[in-house]
Amino acid sequence: MSSFTTISSDKLARLIGTANTPALIDVRTDEDFAADPRLIPGAVRRSHQDAADWGGEYSGRSAIVICQRGLKLSEGTAAWLRHVGVSAEALEDGFEGWKTAKLPLVPAAKLAPRDAQGRTVWVTRARPKIDRIACPWLIRRFVDPNAVFLFVAPSEVVAVGERFNAVPFDIENVFWSHRGELCTFDVMVEEFGLATPPMQRLATMVRAADTGRLDLCPEAPGLLAASLGLSRIYDDDLAQLEAGMTLYDAFYRWCRDASGETHNWPTNKARP
């Protein structure tokens, strides 16, 4: 049973993908990480040995610490974090418990390089509509909550990526792009190991709206309309992205928690 200083894998799994996800800090040893170089979605690796030095970065926030089995490294690191004002918990049974529960894990090899501030940097075409909002949402909610997105002229995406060490996406002839009938969001879901049933439902919606195959699911026209509406409201791509984050938060929670729910207007009973 979870205590006020620990959290179960099931409870954490309900938090991941939401705007309220705590900072996830992986403090496994290099040896343990090398044996399975995957991460719980959204986790960042830090050294437990330096917790007293970097802990202050999380002051005033909530955090969950992950080690191999949920014992000394996560317990000790979480205690250090609480000492510097972080609401920190250790993950019960650690990485091994999460893996045993067959919950999603992101291959570290698929992550973009990080900048001096520890953020992944991505670049794509300006004036985003569907894929170019859905993909940043996926990355920020499940891969790197601090990811930076650069929106530039289509002809400059590759060159900007090279000069600014940013990963290009949703353009032709790059790794993170459409593949056959799949859109870029589909590709990221698969490559990042996030193909849970709710995410696959959302991916179908994104693919249908992004590729004009609105017959793939009944929700696609609504997603398309909302996406095009946002693009008319905002001139600033980053402001549009922030608004789109809420849109995809809502669609994801519907896919995960409410897809079977219906709304029926109550009928008036005939009076005798």
C-alpha positions in Angstrom: 0.0 0.0 0.0 1.2 3.5 -0.9 2.3 5.8 2.0 2.5 9.6 1.8 6.1 9.2 0.6 5.5 6.5 -2.0 3.2 6.1 -5.1 2.0 3.0 -6.8 2.6 2.3 -10.5 -1.2 2.3 -11.1 -1.6 5.7 -9.6 1.3 7.1 -11.5 0.0 5.7 -14.8 -3.2 7.7 -14.3 -1.2 10.9 -13.9 1.1 10.5 -16.9 -0.2 12.2 -19.9 -2.1 14.9 -17.9 -1.2 18.5 -17.3 -0.8 17.5 -13.6 2.0 15.0 -14.0 4.8 15.5 -11.4 8.4 15.8 -12.5 9.6 12.2 -13.0 13.2 11.7 -12.0 15.0 8.4 -12.9 18.0 7.8 -10.5 18.9 4.3 -11.6 22.6 3.5 -11.7 24.3 3.6 -15.0 24.7 -0.2 -14.8 21.0 -0.7 -14.3 20.0 1.8 -17.0 22.4 0.1 -19.5 20.7 -3.2 -18.8 17.4 -1.7 -19.9 17.8 1.7 -21.5 14.2 2.7 -21.4 12.4 5.4 -19.4 9.0 5.7 -17.8 7.2 8.3 -20.1 8.4 11.8 -19.3 11.2 10.8 -16.9 14.6 12.5 -16.9 17.7 10.8 -15.7 19.6 12.4 -12.8 22.4 11.1 -10.5 21.3 10.3 -6.9 24.8 11.2 -5.8 24.2 14.8 -6.7 20.7 15.2 -5.4 21.8 17.8 -2.9 23.1 19.9 -5.8 20.2 19.7 -8.3 17.3 19.1 -5.9 16.7 22.9 -5.6 15.7 23.0 -9.3 12.4 21.3 -8.3 11.7 23.4 -5.3 8.0 24.1 -4.9 7.0 21.3 -7.3 5.9 17.7 -7.0 8.2 15.0 -8.1 8.4 11.2 -8.2 11.7 9.4 -8.0 12.4 6.2 -9.8 15.2 3.7 -9.1 15.5 0.0 -10.0 13.3 -1.5 -7.3 12.0 1.4 -5.3 14.4 1.0 -2.4 17.4 3.0 -1.2 18.2 5.2 -4.2 14.6 6.5 -4.7 13.9 6.7 -1.0 17.1 8.6 -0.3 16.7 11.0 -3.2 13.1 11.7 -2.4 14.1 12.5 1.2 16.7 15.0 -0.1 14.1 16.6 -2.3 11.7 17.0 0.5 14.5 18.6 2.5 14.7 21.4 -0.2 10.9 22.0 -0.5 9.9 19.4 -3.1 6.8 17.3 -2.6 8.6 14.1 -3.5 7.5 10.5 -3.5 9.3 7.3 -4.5 7.8 4.9 -7.0 6.8 1.6 -5.3 8.8 -1.3 -6.7 10.6 1.1 -9.0 11.3 0.6 -12.6 11.1 -3.2 -12.3 7.6 -3.0 -10.9 6.5 -0.6 -13.7 7.9 -3.0 -16.2 6.3 -6.0 -14.6 3.0 -4.3 -14.9 3.6 -4.0 -18.6 3.1 -0.2 -18.6 4.6 1.9 -21.4 8.4 2.5 -21.6 10.1 5.0 -23.9 13.4 3.8 -25.6 16.1 6.3 -24.6 17.7 5.8 -28.1 14.7 7.4 -29.7 15.0 10.6 -27.7 16.3 13.8 -29.3 19.6 15.2 -28.0 19.2 17.7 -25.1 20.4 21.2 -25.0 22.5 22.9 -22.3 19.3 23.2 -20.2 18.4 19.5 -20.6 15.6 20.1 -23.1 15.0 18.3 -26.3 14.6 20.7 -29.3 12.3 20.1 -32.3 11.7 22.0 -35.5 8.8 21.9 -38.0 6.8 24.0 -40.5 5.1 27.2 -39.3 1.3 27.6 -39.1 0.6 24.2 -37.6 -2.8 22.5 -38.0 -3.2 18.9 -36.8 0.0 16.7 -36.8 2.2 19.6 -35.9 0.1 20.3 -32.8 -0.6 16.7 -31.9 3.1 15.7 -32.0 4.3 18.4 -29.6 1.4 17.5 -27.3 2.6 13.9 -27.3 6.2 14.9 -26.7 5.5 17.3 -23.8 3.0 14.9 -22.1 4.9 11.6 -22.6 8.5 12.2 -23.6 10.0 15.6 -22.5 7.7 18.0 -20.6 10.3 20.8 -21.2 10.6 20.2 -25.0 11.2 23.3 -27.2 9.4 23.6 -30.5 10.6 25.9 -33.3 8.2 26.8 -36.1 9.9 28.1 -39.2 9.4 28.5 -42.9 8.9 25.1 -44.6 12.0 25.6 -46.8 14.2 26.2 -43.8 13.2 23.3 -41.5 16.2 21.0 -42.3 18.7 23.9 -42.3 17.4 25.2 -38.9 17.6 21.7 -37.5 21.2 21.4 -38.5 22.3 24.8 -37.3 20.3 24.7 -34.0 20.7 21.0 -33.2 16.9 20.6 -33.4 15.1 17.5 -34.7 12.9 18.0 -37.8 9.5 16.5 -37.9 6.4 16.3 -40.1 8.3 17.1 -43.3 9.3 14.8 -46.1 12.4 12.7 -46.0 13.1 12.8 -42.3 12.7 10.0 -39.6 9.7 11.6 -37.8 7.3 11.9 -40.7 4.4 10.2 -42.5 5.0 6.6 -43.4 2.6 5.1 -45.9 -0.9 5.6 -44.5 0.4 6.6 -41.1 0.8 10.3 -40.1 3.6 11.6 -38.0 1.7 11.2 -34.8 1.1 7.5 -35.5 4.9 7.1 -36.1 5.7 8.8 -32.8 3.2 6.7 -30.8 4.8 3.5 -32.2 8.5 4.6 -32.0 8.1 5.9 -28.5 6.4 2.7 -27.2 3.2 4.5 -26.3 0.7 2.4 -28.3 -1.8 1.9 -25.5 -5.5 1.4 -26.5 -6.4 5.0 -25.6 -3.5 6.4 -27.5 -4.3 4.2 -30.5 -7.8 5.6 -30.5 -6.5 9.1 -30.4 -4.0 8.3 -33.2 -6.8 7.2 -35.4 -8.6 10.5 -34.8 -5.4 12.4 -35.6 -4.6 10.4 -38.7 -8.2 10.7 -40.0 -8.2 14.5 -39.5 -4.7 15.1 -40.8 -5.0 13.0 -44.0 -8.6 13.9 -44.9 -9.9 10.4 -44.3 -12.8 11.6 -42.1 -14.6 8.3 -42.5 -12.0 6.5 -40.3 -13.8 7.6 -37.1 -16.8 9.7 -36.2 -14.7 12.1 -34.0 -12.4 13.2 -36.8 -14.5 16.0 -38.3 -14.7 17.6 -34.8 -11.0 17.4 -34.4 -10.4 18.9 -37.8 -12.9 21.7 -37.2 -11.3 22.5 -33.8 -7.8 22.5 -35.3 -8.7 24.8 -38.2 -10.6 27.1 -35.8 -7.5 27.4 -33.6 -5.4 28.2 -36.6 -7.7 31.1 -37.4 -7.8 32.4 -33.8 -4.0 32.6 -33.3 -1.4 34.3 -35.4 1.4 33.2 -33.1 2.3 29.5 -33.5 3.4 29.1 -29.9 0.2 30.6 -28.6 -1.7 28.2 -30.8 0.3 25.3 -29.5 -0.5 26.2 -25.9 -4.2 26.3 -26.8 -3.9 23.1 -28.7 -2.4 21.4 -25.6 -5.7 21.8 -23.8 -7.6 20.5 -26.8 -5.5 17.3 -27.0 -5.6 16.9 -23.2 -9.4 16.8 -23.5 -9.4 14.4 -26.4 -6.9 12.1 -24.7 -8.9 12.0 -21.5 -12.0 11.2 -23.6 -10.2 8.3 -25.3 -8.9 7.1 -21.9 -11.8 7.6 -19.6 -15.0 8.6 -21.3 -15.3 7.1 -24.8 -18.2 4.9 -23.7 -20.1 7.6 -22.0 -23.1 9.0 -23.7 -25.2 12.2 -23.2 -28.9 11.7 -23.6 -31.3 14.6 -23.2 -34.0 13.6 -20.6 -37.4 13.1 -22.0 -40.4 14.6 -20.3 -42.7 11.9 -18.9 -46.3 12.3 -20.0 -48.5 13.4 -17.2 -51.5 11.2 -16.3 
